Amino acid sequence: MAFLRSIPAGDASDESLAGAYHASGDLKLLGQLYARYMDLVFGVCMKYLENSEEARDAVMQVFEQLVVKLRQHEVVYFKSWLYTLAKNHCLMQLRSRKKGATVALPETLMQSDETMHLNGKRQQEKKLLVLEKCIDSLQDEQKQAVSLFYLREKSYHEIVAETGIEWNRVRSLIQNGRRNLKICMEKNSDGDDE
């Protein structure tokens, strides 16, 4: 990692440099300290990211995080703390990759233009009637929260603004309402598939 090696390492211990940086915010001190462990951070990043360009970028991003985090924390064992910081950074990058991943579905799984068999249509209508009945069976607050969230597609914050119910209570009402609907639907749809 020659791109930061121009900073002299000095003879001070890790702890004294970390403490001095924590107290003063002098980036030169942080640079001296980080230069000692750039190879370690690069190795950790290579292990997780498996790409040298991404690992180099991650080394710089970890340094940027270090600028802020080392001022917020009293670090006793800098090397192990830095290792954990680098590892967590890489894991977060991997996690964010998975969130954005998409999968192409084959056309056979897509909805078709074919008309549904009449029995299928009747079963679907029956399920909708059962769903309406189950929604009506919910407690008033649950019914209101579930209807706003699922039928009118309101967010939790919009429901709070509209109803005046506390955010945590809205979340609880929707979760419990969904569970109660599932139980009601299962109870009332037994034997419909025949």
ZAMARGU-4260 file (C-alpha; in steps of 0.2 Angstrom, whole numbers, plus 5000, padded with zeros to 4 digits):
<rodrens>
0) 5000/5000/5000 | 5013/5013/4994 | 5000/5027/4992 | 5000/5031/5011 | 5018/5025/5015
5) 5025/5043/5013 | 5020/5046/5031 | 5034/5042/5043 | 5029/5029/5056 | 5038/5036/5071
10) 5043/5027/5087 | 5027/5031/5097 | 5016/5016/5103 | 5000/5013/5095 | 4991/5018/5111
15) 5000/5035/5113 | 4997/5039/5095 | 4978/5035/5096 | 4977/5044/5112 | 4986/5060/5105
20) 4974/5059/5090 | 4959/5057/5101 | 4964/5072/5111 | 4970/5083/5096 | 4962/5077/5080
25) 4978/5079/5071 | 4977/5069/5055 | 4996/5068/5054 | 4996/5057/5070 | 4982/5046/5063
30) 4992/5044/5047 | 5007/5038/5056 | 4997/5026/5066 | 4987/5020/5051 | 5002/5018/5040
35) 5008/5004/5052 | 4992/4993/5048 | 4988/4997/5030 | 4994/4980/5025 | 4983/4972/5038
40) 4968/4982/5033 | 4971/4978/5015 | 4973/4959/5019 | 4957/4959/5028 | 4948/4968/5014
45) 4955/4956/5001 | 4949/4941/5012 | 4931/4947/5012 | 4929/4957/4996 | 4940/4946/4985
50) 4944/4960/4973 | 4960/4971/4974 | 4952/4987/4967 | 4938/4986/4980 | 4950/4981/4994
55) 4961/4997/4990 | 4945/5008/4990 | 4940/5000/5006 | 4957/5004/5014 | 4954/5022/5011
60) 4936/5021/5017 | 4941/5013/5033 | 4953/5027/5035 | 4939/5040/5033 | 4929/5030/5046
65) 4944/5030/5057 | 4945/5049/5056 | 4928/5050/5065 | 4927/5034/5075 | 4944/5036/5084
70) 4939/5053/5090 | 4923/5045/5098 | 4930/5030/5106 | 4944/5027/5119 | 4954/5013/5111
75) 4965/5002/5121 | 4971/4989/5109 | 4971/4998/5092 | 4977/4984/5081 | 4962/4972/5086
80) 4950/4987/5086 | 4956/4992/5068 | 4954/4974/5062 | 4936/4973/5068 | 4932/4990/5060
85) 4939/4984/5043 | 4930/4967/5044 | 4914/4976/5049 | 4916/4988/5034 | 4918/4974/5022
90) 4904/4964/5029 | 4892/4979/5027 | 4898/4981/5009 | 4894/4963/5005 | 4877/4965/5014
95) 4873/4980/5003 | 4877/4970/4988 | 4865/4957/4992 | 4851/4969/4995 | 4853/4977/4978
100) 4854/4960/4969 | 4840/4955/4957 | 4835/4939/4949 | 4828/4937/4932 | 4812/4927/4932
105) 4808/4915/4918 | 4793/4919/4908 | 4784/4903/4913 | 4783/4910/4930 | 4775/4927/4925
110) 4756/4930/4924 | 4749/4924/4908 | 4735/4931/4897 | 4726/4914/4898 | 4708/4915/4906
115) 4707/4907/4922 | 4696/4891/4924 | 4679/4896/4932 | 4683/4885/4947 | 4698/4895/4950
120) 4689/4912/4949 | 4675/4905/4961 | 4689/4900/4973 | 4697/4917/4972 | 4680/4926/4975
125) 4677/4915/4990 | 4694/4919/4997 | 4691/4938/4995 | 4674/4935/5004 | 4683/4926/5018
130) 4696/4940/5019 | 4683/4953/5020 | 4675/4943/5034 | 4691/4941/5043 | 4696/4960/5042
135) 4678/4964/5049 | 4682/4952/5064 | 4698/4962/5069 | 4697/4974/5083 | 4693/4992/5078
140) 4711/4999/5079 | 4718/4983/5071 | 4706/4984/5057 | 4710/5003/5054 | 4729/5000/5054
145) 4728/4985/5043 | 4716/4993/5031 | 4727/5009/5030 | 4743/4999/5028 | 4738/4986/5016
150) 4723/4992/5007 | 4727/5011/5006 | 4746/5008/5006 | 4750/5021/5019 | 4767/5021/5028
155) 4768/5019/5047 | 4772/5038/5048 | 4756/5042/5037 | 4745/5031/5048 | 4752/5040/5064
160) 4748/5057/5056 | 4731/5051/5051 | 4725/5042/5067 | 4736/5050/5081 | 4741/5032/5086
165) 4759/5031/5092 | 4771/5024/5080 | 4776/5008/5090 | 4757/5005/5093 | 4754/5006/5074
170) 4768/4993/5071 | 4761/4982/5084 | 4743/4983/5077 | 4748/4979/5060 | 4759/4964/5065
175) 4745/4957/5077 | 4732/4961/5064 | 4742/4952/5050 | 4744/4937/5062 | 4725/4937/5066
180) 4721/4938/5048 | 4732/4923/5044 | 4724/4913/5058 | 4706/4918/5052 | 4710/4914/5034
185) 4717/4897/5038 | 4702/4893/5049 | 4689/4898/5036 | 4697/4891/5021 | 4699/4873/5027
190) 4691/4862/5014 | 4690/4875/5000 | 4703/4867/4990 | 4694/4852/4986
</rodrens>
